[in-house]
Amino acid sequence: MERSRKIVNLAFVVVVLLTGCEERLPSGDSFSEAPGGSRSALVKAVLQGDIDVASRLLANGEDVDRKHWGITLLGHAILSRSCDSDMVQLPISHGASLDADSNEGTPLTIAATTGKQLCFDLLLKAGAKKRGATSSGESFLHSAVSGRNSNIVRWAIEAGEDVNFPNKEGATPLMTAAYLGAHEIVDVIVSAGGDVNLSDNNGNTAADYALLGGNKDIPEKLPRQ
C-alpha cells in the first residue's frame, strides 16, 4: 500500500508538468495585477492573442523582458492559446532575451513542454540556444517528453541531453514517457540508451510508471536486464 501511495504521489508530479502554465495564472479581476502590484495588461493581451494591444503597450515602453508570475513575455507568448508566429515574433522583434531563465525554464523549454513545434522552430531560427531546466528540477528532456512531441525529443537527445538524468524525485525521462503511454518516445529514449533498470527515489522503475498510467503494453518494451 505504501509503495502504491508513493507511486501515485510521483504520478501527480508528472500530471502537473502537463498542466499548461496559463491555467495556473490568476484569473478574473486579479489578472490585472501581478505579484507585488505590477500591472500585467501586456501579458493579458499576449495570452488572449490580442497582438494590436500588445504591440501598442510595447511601443509605449513596456519592458519586454519583465517577468510576470516568474515567466517572461516571450514565454507567455508561447503559452498563449494561438502561439502563432506573429505573437511569438512580437517580443523577439522588441529585443526579448531568447535564453532568459524563468520558473518554467527558458523559452525553448516552455515550447518543448507544450509540444508546440511552430514556436520551437521559430525560437531556433531566431537564435535561441539555452536548454534550461525548470524550477522543479525537470531537465529539458523531461520537459520535451511531457510535451509528447517526438521530434523535439529527438532534437533534445541529439543536442546532448542526458537520457538518464533524474529529476528531484529520481524520475528519468523514460519514466515520464512510460507513464504517459508515449510509445514512440519510449522507443526513441530506449534506442538512445535510456536505462530501463533505473529506479526513482522510491524504487519505482519505468515499468511501474507505465502500469500506473494504465499503459499495460509499455512494460514489454522495457525488459529489465
VOVODREN-520257 format. One record per atom (N, C-alpha, C, CB): x, y, z. Coordinates in steps of 0.1 Angstrom, whole numbers, padded with zeros to 4 digits, always signed. Glycine has a CB too. Example, Ala and Ser with C-alpha at 12.3 -4.5 7.8 and 13.67 -1.06 7.14 Angstrom:
BEGIN
+0132-0057+0078+0123-0045+0078+0132-0033+0078+0113-0045+0090+0128-0022+0071+0137-0011+0071+0129+0000+0079+0141-0006+0057
//
This chain:
BEGIN
+0008-0012+0000+0000+0000+0000+0009+0013+0000-0009+0000+0012+0019+0013+0008+0028+0024+0009+0035+0027-0004+0038+0022+0020+0039+0016-0010+0046+0017-0023+0037+0023-0034+0051+0003-0028+0024+0019-0034+0014+0024-0043+0012+0039-0041+0001+0016-0042+0011+0043-0028+0009+0057-0025+0021+0065-0030+0007+0058-0010+0033+0060-0029+0044+0068-0033+0044+0070-0048+0057+0061-0029+0040+0059-0055+0039+0060-0070+0029+0070-0074+0036+0046-0076+0017+0070-0067+0007+0079-0070+0011+0094-0068-0006+0077-0062+0019+0096-0057+0024+0110-0055+0033+0114-0066+0031+0110-0042+0042+0105-0071+0051+0109-0082+0043+0111-0095+0061+0098-0084+0032+0103-0097+0024+0105-0109+0018+0119-0109+0013+0094-0109+0015+0124-0097+0009+0137-0096+0019+0147-0101+0005+0140-0081+0032+0145-0098+0042+0154-0103+0042+0155-0118+0056+0150-0098+0041+0143-0124+0040+0142-0139+0028+0149-0144+0040+0127-0143+0017+0147-0138+0005+0154-0143+0006+0169-0142-0008+0149-0134+0012+0174-0131+0014+0189-0130+0022+0194-0142+0021+0192-0117+0032+0186-0146+0040+0190-0158+0032+0192-0170+0051+0180-0160+0021+0184-0171+0013+0185-0183+0002+0196-0182+0006+0172-0185+0001+0203-0171-0009+0213-0169-0003+0226-0175-0013+0215-0155-0009+0232-0184-0004+0244-0190-0002+0255-0180-0014+0249-0201+0009+0263-0181+0012+0273-0172+0001+0284-0171+0025+0280-0175-0006+0286-0183-0016+0296-0183-0027+0293-0174-0022+0297-0198-0030+0280-0171-0041+0276-0162-0037+0279-0148-0044+0262-0163-0024+0281-0145-0020+0284-0131-0020+0299-0128-0006+0278-0129-0022+0307-0138-0022+0322-0136-0034+0327-0130-0019+0329-0149-0034+0338-0123-0046+0344-0117-0056+0347-0128-0043+0357-0109-0069+0346-0124-0079+0349-0134-0088+0360-0129-0088+0336-0136-0097+0364-0138-0107+0375-0134-0100+0388-0131-0115+0370-0122-0105+0395-0120-0100+0408-0117-0085+0408-0113-0108+0414-0106-0081+0397-0107-0067+0396-0102-0058+0395-0114-0066+0384-0093-0063+0392-0126-0054+0391-0138-0046+0404-0141-0061+0386-0150-0052+0415-0137-0046+0428-0140-0035+0432-0131-0057+0439-0140-0033+0423-0121-0022+0426-0111-0013+0414-0110-0028+0430-0098+0000+0416-0112+0009+0405-0109+0014+0407-0095+0021+0406-0119+0021+0396-0089+0026+0398-0075+0034+0411-0074+0035+0386-0072+0031+0417-0063+0038+0430-0060+0031+0442-0065+0052+0430-0066+0019+0439-0071+0011+0450-0076+0014+0455-0090+0012+0462-0067+0024+0449-0097+0027+0453-0111+0016+0450-0121+0041+0447-0115+0014+0460-0130+0003+0458-0139+0008+0447-0150+0000+0471-0146-0002+0440-0155+0002+0429-0165-0008+0429-0176+0002+0416-0158-0012+0441-0180-0021+0442-0192-0014+0437-0204-0025+0457-0194-0001+0438-0205+0006+0433-0216+0006+0418-0217+0021+0438-0216+0008+0412-0206+0007+0397-0205-0007+0392-0209+0011+0392-0192-0017+0399-0203-0031+0396-0206-0034+0396-0221-0040+0405-0198-0029+0407-0228-0031+0408-0242-0024+0397-0250-0026+0422-0247-0012+0394-0245-0005+0383-0252-0012+0369-0251+0009+0382-0247-0016+0366-0239-0023+0353-0236-0036+0352-0243-0025+0351-0221-0043+0364-0245-0055+0364-0252-0054+0365-0267-0064+0375-0247-0041+0366-0272-0039+0367-0286-0042+0381-0292-0047+0357-0293-0043+0391-0284-0046+0405-0289-0032+0412-0293-0053+0413-0278-0028+0409-0305-0015+0415-0309-0015+0430-0310-0011+0408-0322-0026+0436-0314-0027+0450-0315-0024+0457-0302-0041+0454-0321-0031+0453-0291-0029+0459-0278-0015+0456-0273-0039+0453-0268-0010+0444-0275+0003+0441-0271+0014+0449-0278+0006+0426-0273+0012+0452-0291+0021+0460-0299+0021+0474-0293+0017+0460-0313+0009+0480-0290+0008+0493-0285+0015+0495-0272-0006+0498-0284+0013+0485-0263+0019+0486-0250+0035+0485-0251+0014+0474-0241+0040+0477-0260+0054+0476-0261+0060+0489-0268+0058+0464-0270+0052+0494-0277+0056+0507-0283+0057+0518-0273+0047+0511-0295+0048+0517-0263+0048+0528-0252+0059+0526-0241+0034+0528-0246+0067+0516-0243+0079+0514-0234+0078+0503-0224+0080+0526-0228+0068+0494-0225+0068+0483-0216+0080+0474-0217+0055+0474-0219+0085+0470-0206+0098+0462-0206+0095+0448-0211+0103+0461-0191+0101+0445-0222+0098+0432-0229+0103+0420-0221+0104+0432-0243+0113+0422-0213+0119+0411-0205+0114+0410-0191+0134+0411-0205+0105+0419-0187+0100+0418-0173+0092+0405-0171+0090+0431-0171+0094+0399-0160+0087+0387-0157+0074+0389-0149+0097+0378-0148+0064+0382-0153+0051+0382-0147+0048+0367-0143+0040+0387-0156+0046+0365-0130+0044+0352-0124+0056+0343-0128+0031+0345-0130+0068+0349-0128+0081+0342-0130+0084+0338-0144+0080+0330-0122+0076+0343-0154+0078+0340-0168+0079+0353-0176+0066+0331-0173+0088+0353-0186+0090+0365-0194+0078+0366-0204+0103+0364-0201+0078+0377-0211+0067+0379-0221+0068+0369-0232+0068+0393-0227+0080+0366-0237+0082+0356-0247+0077+0343-0243+0097+0355-0251+0079+0339-0230+0074+0327-0225+0058+0327-0225+0078+0324-0211+0052+0338-0222+0038+0339-0222+0033+0338-0237+0033+0352-0216+0040+0344-0246+0036+0343-0260+0035+0329-0265+0046+0351-0269+0045+0321-0260+0045+0306-0264+0033+0299-0257+0058+0300-0259+0030+0303-0245+0019+0297-0237+0005+0302-0242+0020+0300-0223+0005+0312-0250-0008+0317-0255-0015+0307-0263-0006+0330-0263-0029+0308-0263-0037+0297-0270-0033+0296-0285-0051+0301-0269-0030+0307-0291-0027+0306-0305-0013+0302-0308-0030+0320-0312-0004+0308-0300+0011+0306-0302+0014+0307-0317+0015+0292-0297+0009+0318-0324+0012+0319-0338+0025+0327-0340+0000+0327-0345+0030+0327-0352+0043+0332-0355+0043+0347-0352+0046+0330-0369+0033+0354-0355+0033+0369-0352+0034+0372-0337+0020+0375-0358+0027+0365-0329+0027+0367-0314+0040+0364-0308+0016+0360-0307+0047+0353-0313+0060+0350-0308+0070+0359-0313+0063+0335-0312+0069+0364-0326+0079+0373-0331+0078+0387-0325+0076+0374-0346+0066+0390-0320+0064+0404-0314+0075+0407-0303+0051+0405-0308+0076+0399-0292+0086+0402-0282+0100+0400-0288+0084+0393-0270+0102+0391-0297+0115+0389-0303+0120+0402-0310+0116+0377-0312+0110+0408-0318+0113+0420-0326+0116+0432-0317+0102+0423-0335+0112+0431-0304+0114+0442-0295+0126+0439-0286+0102+0444-0286+0134+0429-0290+0147+0426-0283+0146+0417-0271+0152+0438-0278+0135+0409-0270+0134+0399-0259+0145+0390-0258+0121+0392-0260+0150+0387-0246+0160+0377-0244+0155+0363-0249+0165+0377-0230+0162+0356-0257+0158+0343-0263+0162+0332-0253+0165+0341-0276+0171+0335-0243+0175+0324-0234+0173+0328-0220+0190+0322-0237+0164+0336-0217+0161+0340-0203+0155+0329-0195+0151+0352-0203+0160+0327-0183+0155+0317-0174+0142+0322-0168+0165+0313-0163+0133+0312-0165+0121+0315-0158+0117+0303-0149+0110+0319-0168+0106+0304-0142+0101+0293-0134+0099+0281-0142+0089+0297-0127+0096+0282-0155+0093+0271-0164+0104+0268-0173+0080+0274-0172+0116+0274-0170+0128+0272-0179+0129+0283-0189+0127+0258-0186+0137+0281-0199+0139+0291-0210+0128+0290-0220+0153+0288-0217+0127+0300-0229+0116+0299-0239+0117+0285-0247+0118+0310-0249+0128+0280-0250+0129+0267-0256+0123+0256-0248+0144+0264-0260+0125+0257-0235+0120+0247-0225+0105+0248-0225+0125+0249-0211+0099+0260-0225+0085+0262-0225+0079+0256-0238+0081+0277-0223+0085+0259-0249+0080+0254-0262+0080+0239-0262+0088+0260-0273+0091+0233-0256+0092+0219-0255+0081+0213-0246+0106+0214-0250+0079+0219-0235+0069+0214-0225+0055+0214-0231+0069+0222-0213+0052+0224-0240+0039+0225-0246+0038+0217-0259+0035+0239-0249+0049+0212-0264+0050+0204-0276+0047+0212-0288+0040+0193-0275+0048+0225-0287+0044+0234-0299+0056+0235-0309+0040+0248-0294+0055+0228-0319+0066+0227-0329+0069+0241-0336+0063+0217-0339+0058+0248-0339+0059+0261-0346+0067+0270-0337+0046+0267-0349+0064+0271-0324+0071+0280-0315+0085+0276-0314+0064+0280-0301+0087+0263-0312+0101+0258-0311+0109+0261-0322+0100+0242-0309+0104+0259-0334+0112+0262-0347+0115+0277-0348+0104+0257-0359+0105+0285-0344+0107+0300-0345+0118+0304-0336+0094+0307-0341+0119+0298-0324+0129+0302-0314+0143+0298-0319+0126+0295-0301+0144+0286-0325+0157+0281-0330+0161+0290-0342+0155+0266-0335+0152+0294-0350+0155+0302-0362+0160+0316-0357+0143+0304-0371+0154+0321-0346+0158+0334-0341+0171+0334-0333+0147+0339-0331+0176+0321-0330+0189+0320-0324+0189+0315-0309+0195+0333-0324+0177+0311-0304+0177+0305-0291+0185+0293-0290+0162+0302-0287+0193+0292-0279+0202+0281-0277+0201+0274-0264+0216+0286-0279+0197+0281-0253+0198+0275-0240+0186+0266-0237+0198+0287-0230+0190+0254-0233+0180+0244-0229+0180+0244-0213+0184+0229-0234+0171+0252-0208+0171+0254-0194+0162+0244-0186+0166+0267-0190+0166+0241-0174+0158+0233-0165+0147+0241-0159+0166+0225-0154+0137+0234-0153+0126+0242-0147+0129+0243-0132+0112+0234-0148+0122+0252-0125+0124+0254-0111+0121+0242-0102+0116+0266-0106+0113+0232-0108+0110+0220-0101+0120+0209-0103+0096+0215-0105+0131+0212-0111+0142+0203-0113+0140+0194-0125+0143+0194-0101+0131+0197-0134+0129+0189-0146+0140+0193-0156+0115+0190-0152+0147+0184-0162+0156+0187-0173+0149+0191-0185+0166+0175-0175+0156+0196-0195+0150+0200-0208+0144+0187-0214+0160+0206-0217+0150+0176-0213+0145+0164-0219+0132+0159-0212+0155+0152-0219+0131+0161-0199+0119+0158-0192+0107+0167-0198+0120+0161-0177+0111+0179-0200+0101+0189-0205+0096+0185-0219+0106+0203-0205+0106+0181-0227+0102+0177-0241+0094+0164-0241+0115+0174-0249+0096+0155-0232+0088+0143-0231+0074+0146-0227+0094+0133-0221+0073+0156-0217+0060+0160-0213+0052+0166-0224+0061+0169-0201+0058+0172-0233+0052+0179-0245+0047+0168-0255+0060+0189-0251+0051+0156-0254+0047+0145-0263+0050+0148-0277+0033+0142-0261+0061+0155-0280+0064+0158-0294+0077+0150-0296+0066+0173-0297+0076+0139-0304+0088+0131-0306+0099+0138-0314+0084+0118-0313+0096+0147-0322+0106+0155-0330+0114+0163-0320+0099+0164-0340+0108+0170-0311+0115+0178-0301+0124+0169-0292+0106+0187-0293+0118+0157-0288+0126+0148-0280+0138+0144-0287+0117+0136-0277+0137+0140-0300+0149+0136-0308+0159+0148-0309+0145+0132-0322+0154+0160-0311+0163+0172-0311+0170+0173-0298+0155+0184-0314+0164+0172-0287+0170+0173-0274+0181+0163-0272+0159+0172-0263+0178+0151-0276+0188+0140-0274+0200+0143-0283+0182+0126-0277+0198+0147-0295+0209+0150-0305+0217+0162-0300+0203+0152-0319+0210+0171-0292+0217+0183-0287+0225+0180-0275+0206+0193-0284+0224+0167-0270+0233+0163-0259+0226+0161-0245+0243+0173-0257+0213+0161-0245+0206+0159-0232+0208+0145-0227+0191+0161-0234+0210+0143-0214+0213+0131-0208+0199+0123-0207+0219+0132-0194+0198+0112-0214+0186+0104-0214+0183+0098-0200+0186+0094-0225+0192+0097-0192+0190+0091-0179+0191+0101-0167+0200+0080-0176+0190+0113-0170+0191+0124-0160+0178+0123-0151+0192+0138-0166+0180+0121-0137+0169+0121-0128+0164+0135-0123+0172+0112-0116+0151+0136-0121+0147+0149-0115+0148+0148-0100+0132+0152-0119+0142+0157-0093+0144+0157-0078+0138+0144-0072+0138+0169-0072+0128+0138-0079+0122+0126-0073+0129+0114-0078+0107+0126-0077+0139+0116-0086+0147+0104-0092+0141+0099-0104+0148+0094-0081+0130+0105-0110+0124+0100-0122+0131+0105-0134+0109+0105-0122+0133+0095-0143+0140+0098-0156+0130+0102-0167+0149+0086-0160+0135+0107-0178+0126+0110-0189+0119+0097-0194+0134+0116-0201+0125+0086-0193+0119+0073-0197+0107+0070-0188+0129+0062-0197+0108+0073-0176+0097+0070-0166+0085+0079-0170+0102+0073-0152+0088+0092-0173+0077+0101-0177+0070+0096-0189+0083+0115-0179+0078+0092-0199+0073+0087-0212+0064+0075-0210+0084+0085-0222+0069+0066-0201+0062+0054-0198+0048+0057-0192+0070+0044-0190+0048+0066-0182+0036+0070-0176+0026+0076-0186+0039+0080-0164+0031+0083-0195+0022+0090-0205+0017+0080-0216+0029+0102-0211+0024+0069-0216+0020+0060-0227+0025+0064-0241+0005+0057-0227+0035+0072-0241+0041+0077-0253+0050+0067-0260+0049+0091-0250+0044+0058-0267+0051+0046-0273+0063+0051-0281+0042+0038-0281+0061+0060-0290+0072+0064-0299+0084+0070-0291+0067+0074-0310+0080+0078-0281+0091+0085-0273+0098+0075-0265+0084+0096-0265+0091+0065-0259+0097+0054-0252+0107+0047-0261+0087+0044-0247+0104+0044-0273+0113+0037-0282+0125+0046-0285+0106+0034-0295+0123+0059-0287+0133+0068-0290+0143+0069-0279+0128+0082-0293+0138+0070-0266+0147+0071-0255+0155+0058-0252+0139+0075-0242+0148+0047-0253+0155+0034-0251+0166+0032-0262+0144+0022-0252+0163+0036-0274+0172+0034-0285+0185+0043-0283+0166+0038-0299+0182+0054-0276+0193+0064-0273+0201+0060-0260+0187+0078-0272+0197+0049-0254+0205+0045-0242+0197+0047-0229+0217+0052-0241+0184+0049-0230+0176+0050-0218+0177+0037-0210+0162+0054-0221+0180+0038-0197+0182+0026-0189+0169+0022-0182+0192+0029-0178+0164+0010-0187+0151+0005-0181+0152+0000-0167+0146-0006-0191+0165-0002-0162+0167-0008-0149+0167+0003-0138+0179-0016-0149+0168+0015-0142+0169+0026-0132+0156+0027-0124+0172+0039-0138+0157+0031-0111+0145+0033-0103+0146+0047-0097+0144+0022-0092+0134+0052-0093+0134+0066-0087+0137+0065-0072+0120+0072-0089+0135+0076-0065+0139+0076-0051+0131+0067-0042+0137+0090-0046+0120+0062-0048+0111+0052-0040+0112+0038-0046+0097+0057-0040+0121+0036-0055+0123+0022-0060+0114+0019-0072+0120+0013-0050+0107+0029-0078+0099+0026-0089+0106+0027-0103+0087+0036-0089+0104+0017-0111+0110+0017-0124+0101+0023-0135+0114+0003-0128+0106+0024-0147+0098+0029-0158+0086+0020-0160+0106+0030-0171+0087+0007-0158+0076-0002-0160+0065+0001-0149+0081-0017-0158+0069+0004-0137+0060+0008-0127+0052+0020-0131+0067+0010-0113+0059+0030-0137+0052+0042-0141+0042+0039-0152+0062+0052-0146+0046+0030-0161+0037+0026-0172+0024+0020-0167+0044+0017-0182+0025+0011-0157+0014+0005-0152+0005+0015-0144+0018-0007-0142+0011+0024-0137+0003+0034-0130-0005+0042-0140+0012+0043-0122+0001+0045-0152-0006+0053-0162-0016+0045-0170+0004+0059-0171-0017+0032-0166-0027+0024-0173-0022+0019-0187-0040+0032-0175-0009+0020-0189-0003+0016-0201+0003+0002-0200+0007+0026-0206-0005-0008-0200-0001-0022-0198+0008-0028-0209-0013-0031-0196+0008-0022-0221+0016-0027-0232+0030-0021-0232+0009-0024-0245+0032-0010-0224+0045-0004-0224+0056-0013-0217+0045+0009-0216+0053-0020-0206+0064-0027-0199+0071-0038-0208+0058-0035-0188+0064-0043-0218+0070-0052-0227+0081-0046-0236+0060-0059-0236+0081-0033-0237+0091-0026-0243+0103-0023-0234+0086-0012-0249+0101-0026-0221+0111-0023-0211+0116-0035-0204+0106-0013-0201+0121-0045-0211+0126-0057-0204+0138-0054-0195+0130-0068-0214+0137-0057-0182+0148-0055-0173+0159-0065-0175+0143-0055-0158+0172-0060-0173+0183-0069-0176+0191-0071-0163+0193-0062-0186
//
